[in-house]
Amino acid sequence: IQAQMLEECYDIVIEANSLSSLVETKGWDISYGKGGKEKYNKYKEISQTVIGVIGNFNKGKSFILQKLSGQKISQGYSVSTKGLSIKYPEIDNKPLSIMDTEGFETPLKFKDNFKYDLNANLSEELKDRTHTEIFLQKYVISHSDILLVVVGSLTYSDQK
């Protein structure tokens, strides 16, 4: 259900959830919302303003995206943006791309009702999560014309 809700909210969802998975696969899964592929093909050919939205998990990034786009975006603690999600709204007939991220410091997802697999290498998972978050953050920062950093109460982690 959540994947379907995300595809209805975003034009493109790139499931960039693990850098180490790129070694094992041929890339990340990409899904398109309704009309998303057509919008991507249209927007890749024209000049546009790119807005990047970054911040920690569950701080209101999708709420900001909804306000910017004027379109309904599912949000809340039970709905989590995946990897890198892109929306192509047109505001005053001006093309715009908005990149939303999964959020940093997202809780690790455990198998079997939050019981961690003791055979798994937690240290490697934590390193992979950290490197993936850094990659996404740097990608959004370097590819945005306007960067919005969404914070709750400003913490040391937010300042970094």
C-alpha positions in Angstrom: 0.0 0.0 0.0 2.8 2.4 0.9 4.6 2.0 -2.4 1.3 2.7 -4.3 0.8 5.8 -2.2 4.3 7.0 -3.0 3.8 6.4 -6.7 0.7 8.5 -6.6 2.5 11.3 -4.8 5.7 11.5 -6.9 6.5 11.5 -10.6 9.6 9.4 -10.1 10.9 7.4 -7.1 14.5 6.1 -7.2 14.9 3.6 -4.5 18.4 4.7 -3.6 18.4 2.9 -0.2 21.8 1.2 -0.2 25.1 1.9 -1.9 26.3 -1.6 -1.2 23.3 -3.0 -3.1 24.7 -1.5 -6.3 27.5 -4.1 -6.2 25.0 -6.9 -6.1 22.5 -5.6 -8.6 22.5 -3.6 -11.8 21.1 -0.5 -10.1 18.3 0.9 -8.0 14.7 0.3 -8.8 13.0 3.3 -10.5 9.2 3.6 -10.5 7.1 6.3 -12.1 3.9 7.8 -10.8 0.9 8.5 -13.1 2.3 10.4 -16.1 5.8 10.5 -14.5 7.7 9.0 -17.4 6.1 11.5 -19.8 6.9 14.4 -17.4 10.5 13.2 -17.1 10.9 13.0 -20.9 9.5 16.5 -21.2 11.5 18.1 -18.3 14.8 16.6 -19.3 14.8 18.7 -22.4 13.9 22.1 -20.9 15.5 24.5 -18.5 14.0 24.4 -15.1 14.6 25.4 -11.5 15.5 22.5 -9.2 14.6 22.6 -5.6 16.2 20.1 -3.2 14.6 19.3 0.1 16.8 17.6 2.7 16.6 17.0 6.5 16.3 14.3 9.1 13.6 11.7 9.1 10.1 12.8 10.0 10.8 16.5 10.2 8.3 17.8 7.6 10.1 17.5 4.2 7.0 16.0 2.5 4.8 18.7 4.0 7.1 21.4 2.6 7.0 19.6 -0.8 3.2 19.6 -0.7 3.1 23.3 0.0 5.6 24.1 -2.8 3.9 21.9 -5.4 0.3 22.7 -4.5 -0.4 19.0 -4.9 -1.3 16.3 -2.3 1.6 14.4 -0.9 1.1 11.5 1.6 2.9 12.3 4.8 3.1 11.2 8.4 5.0 8.8 10.5 3.6 5.7 8.8 4.5 6.9 5.3 8.2 7.1 4.4 9.6 8.7 1.3 12.0 6.2 -0.4 15.5 7.1 -1.5 15.2 10.0 -3.9 11.7 11.1 -5.0 11.0 13.7 -7.6 8.0 15.8 -8.4 7.5 18.0 -11.5 4.9 20.7 -10.7 4.4 23.7 -12.9 3.9 26.9 -10.9 2.7 29.9 -12.9 3.6 28.0 -16.1 7.3 27.7 -15.0 8.8 24.3 -14.9 10.1 23.1 -11.6 11.7 19.9 -10.3 11.5 19.2 -6.6 13.8 16.5 -5.1 12.7 14.9 -1.8 14.9 12.5 0.1 14.1 9.6 2.4 15.5 11.6 5.3 18.6 11.2 7.3 18.9 9.2 10.5 16.0 7.1 9.4 15.5 4.1 11.8 16.9 0.8 10.5 14.2 -1.6 9.4 14.5 -4.9 11.2 13.0 -8.2 10.2 10.4 -10.1 12.2 8.7 -7.4 14.2 11.8 -5.4 15.1 13.9 -8.3 16.2 17.4 -7.9 14.7 19.0 -10.8 12.9 21.9 -11.6 15.1 23.7 -13.2 12.1 23.7 -10.0 10.2 26.6 -7.6 10.4 25.1 -4.5 12.1 28.3 -2.5 11.7 28.3 -3.0 7.9 24.6 -2.0 7.7 25.2 1.1 9.7 28.2 2.0 7.5 26.1 1.4 4.4 23.3 3.6 5.7 25.7 6.4 6.7 27.4 6.3 3.2 24.1 6.2 1.4 22.7 9.1 3.4 25.9 11.2 2.7 25.7 10.3 -1.1 22.0 11.4 -1.3 22.7 14.6 0.6 25.6 15.5 -1.6 23.7 14.6 -4.7 20.8 16.8 -3.8 23.0 19.7 -2.7 25.1 19.6 -5.9 22.1 19.3 -8.2 19.8 21.9 -6.7 19.4 25.6 -7.6 17.6 26.1 -4.3 18.2 24.0 -1.3 15.7 23.7 1.6 17.0 22.2 4.8 14.0 21.2 7.0 14.7 20.9 10.7 12.6 20.5 13.8 14.5 21.9 16.7 18.0 22.7 15.5 20.3 20.0 16.6 24.0 19.5 16.2 23.3 16.9 13.5 21.1 19.4 11.6 23.9 22.0 11.8 26.4 19.6 10.3 
